[in-house]
């Protein structure tokens, strides 16, 4: 059974880059007869924008997307994250670290963490919690994995990365892996800006004796100046009244079959045709593609 998901952060309204990710994950799931879940990744309250969660869900509905089950909210998952972290500490897969970025840089003139606290008997609070990565700090250690769009990917093994921050907020890596396990996600379709986060998540999945989903990383949309379309870069919010037009443009971006009459069709009709004609092999491998109107 195919179970996919779309997991936006409520740091602002959806933009064209968000639409591409939602559309690709939705069409891939539905074309396989699978489920499509929505998860709001709100583990970082200081970065949240008031009302953006409501806007995100309203926009998805206006663009014809229909999700299965209830929306998953990460802020309601904290007890589950803590239970997993406690288990990892008992199994010596995680450890406390109070190193600052400045201290790491001073020790090795590099931002790369040197596993300093991994070998200490005691660490004074406040401290972050780090995952004891495989082959960590071995510059020659590499691993390969297969991406449905990017093909065979080779990446360096991860350093000991953070699972929980000093300020008590959960790091992305642990939250996303625990949520994917709980939701039984089998396929992840997302932007190529997250391509090199995948090995970290795979290591966590192995450590937690969980299956690894199939990954597909689509190209990200950029402006003419090469900037990724993102909320941080103030990408323009997509509007309900332009749903048919932008859905068609997103399908063109993904190199899918598009009928010239689609911009006049309803969002529901466009999505149904997109699902019917969906072909993952047509998506370009480029990690970033220019969208002229970005």
N, C-alpha and C positions, 0 to 999 in steps of 0.2 A: 504493500500500500504506500503510495507516494504521499508524503506530508511535507509541504513547503511552508514558507512564512515570509512576511514582510515586516521589518522591525525598525520603524523610524524613531528618532529621538525627538522629544518635544521642545526643541531649541528654536523653533520657528516654523512657519508654514511650509508645505511641500512646494518644491520647485521642479523644473523640468528634469533635472537629474534624479530626483526622487521618483518622478513619474516613470522614468525608464526602468528603474529597479523594481517598482511595484508591478509594472506591466510585464516585464520579463519573468518575474517569479510567478505571477498569476497565470499567464498563458502557458508556461511550462507545466505548472501543476494541473491546470484544468485539461490541457491536451493529453495528459497521462491519466485522466480520470481520478486525480488526486484531490486532497484537501489543501486549502490555502488559509493559513492562520495569520492574524495580525497581533503583533506584540509591541507595546509602547516601552521603549528602553529609557526609563526615567530614573536612573540611579544617581544622577548628578544634579541635585536641586539647584545649585548656584547657576547652572547654565540653562535652566528651563525658562521658557517664555510663557507667561500667563496666557491661558486660552488657546495655546497652540495645539494641545492634544485634541480639544474639541474641533478646531479647524482642520486638523489632519484627518480625523474620522469623517467629518462632513465632506471634505474634498474627495476622499476615496469613494464615498457614496455617490457624489455628484458625477464622478467619472465612471460609474457603473460597476465598480468592484464590489464583490460580495464575498465576505469571509465566512469561514466555518467556525462554529463554537463562539465562546466569549473572548473578548479582547484580553490578552495577558498583560498585566501591569507589573513592571519590575519592582516598583516600590512596595508591592505586597509580597515579594519573594524573599525578603531579607532573612527570615528565619531559616529558609531552605538553604540559602547561600552559607549562612553561618554553620549549619549542620554539616555541610559538605567540607567547609574549611576545617572545622574541628576534627573531622575524620582524617583529613589529609595531614594535620599536625600530628595526630596519634600515629599515623603510618610513616611519619618522617618524610612526607612529600612536600611539606611547607614549613617555613620558619620565619621568625620575626627579624626585621631589619630596620635600623634607625639611621641609615646612611642618607645624607642629603646629596643632591646633585653636585653641589660644590665640593663636598668631600670626595665623591667618586672622581670628579675631574682632577682634583689635587693629587690623588693617589697615582693616577695613570695618564693624566692629560687626555682623557677620553671620556665620552658619555657612557661608554659601555660598562655595565655593572661587572665587578670583579669577584662576586660571590664572597665578599669580605665577611658578612655576618653568617654565612652558611657554616663557617668553621668556628664560631664563637660559642662558648658555653652559655653565656647569658647576655641578653640585650635589654638595655633599660628603655622604658617607655618614654614618649610615645613611639610606637613602631608600626611600620607597614608589615604586611605578610607577603612573602615571596614564595613562588613555586620552585621547587628544586628540579630544574630542567635537565633533560638528558644531554650528556656531552657538553654541558654548559661551559662557556669560556674556552672552548677548543676552536681556534680560528679555522681549522681545516675540516671540522665536522659539518657535513651537509646531509640533507635528506631530499628525496624526490617523491613527488606525488602527482597524480594525474588530475587535471582540471578539464571539465567538459568543453570549455571554450579555449582556454590557453594552452591545452595539451600538457606535456610533461614539464613540470615546474621544479627547478632545483633551487633550494634556499639554504642558507646557513642555519644551523640549529640555534634555538633561542637561548638567550641568557636567562638567568633566574629572574623571571618577570613578576610584577606585583599582582597580587590577587585582591588585597584589601589595602586601601591607602592609610596613611598615618591619621588622617582626619576622620577615619571611620567609614568613608564612602567605598562602595564596592567597585573594583576595577572591571572594565569591560570584559576581559577574557573570562573570568570566572562566571560572571553573570550570564553571558551569552551561552556558554557551554552547559551550565546547569539548566537553563531554560530550554535549550534545544533537546537535552536529554529528557526532561520532564514532558515536553510536548511530543516526543518521539519523532523529531524532525529527521527525515530521510534525505532531503535535497535542499541545498542552500544555493540560491541564485542571488548574487549581489554585485556591487561595483568592484572594479579591479583595484581601487584604492585600498581594499581590505585583503588583497591577495597575499601579502606577506605576513598577515596576522594568522593565516590559516595554520601554519605549522605549530604555532603556540596552542591553538585550540585542539589540534590533533593530539599533541602531547598530553593535554589535560584529559581528553577523552580516553586515551590509553590508560592514564593513571587512575581514572574512575571506572575502568572496565566497561566503558560504554562504546557502542558502535560509532564509527565515523561516517557522517553523511557524505553524499556525493556533492562536490562543490563545482560551481560554474561562476566565473567572474566575468561580468560584462564590461565593455569599455565604459569609461566615465565621460560625461559631456563636459567640454571646456568652452570658455569664451574665446574670442579671436585673439586675446592676449595670452592664452594658454592657461588661464586660471580655471581650476575645477569649479563647476557650478555647485555652490554650497551655501548653506545658511550663513556661515562665517564670512563668506565673500559677498554677502548680500544679494544672492541670486534672486531674481524676480519670482514672486509667488505665483503659482498657477491659479487661474480663476475658473469657477464653474461654467461660465458662459462660453469658454473656449475649449471645453472638454473634447469635443469631436475633432477639432483642428489639432490639438496638441497630442491626442492619442494617435492620430494618423502620423504626425511628425515623429513621435517616439517609435512607431513601427518602422518608419523609413530609416531612422537612426540605427535601429537594430537589423536593418537590411532584410526585413520581412516582406512578403507579398502584400501590396497595397493597391486597392482599387481607387481610381481617380475620383469616384463619387463618394468615397467614405467620409470626407469632411462634412457632407450634408446629412449623413446618417446619425442615428442616436448613439451615445456611448455604449449602450448595451449591444446594439447591432455590430458596432465596430469590434468590441471585445469578442463577440461570438465568432466573427469571421477571423479574427486574429488567432483564436484558439484552434479553429478548424485548419488554418494554414500554417500553424506554428512549426518552425524548423530551426532548432538550436544550431544546426551546422551552418546556417547562413550568417550568424552573428560574427562580425569581424573580431580578430584577435587583438587588435590594437588596444593598448591599455587606456588610451585617451583619444577621443575624437572631437573635433571642433564642431560646435553648433553655432553657426554664424550669428544667430540672434541672441546668443547667450547673454 
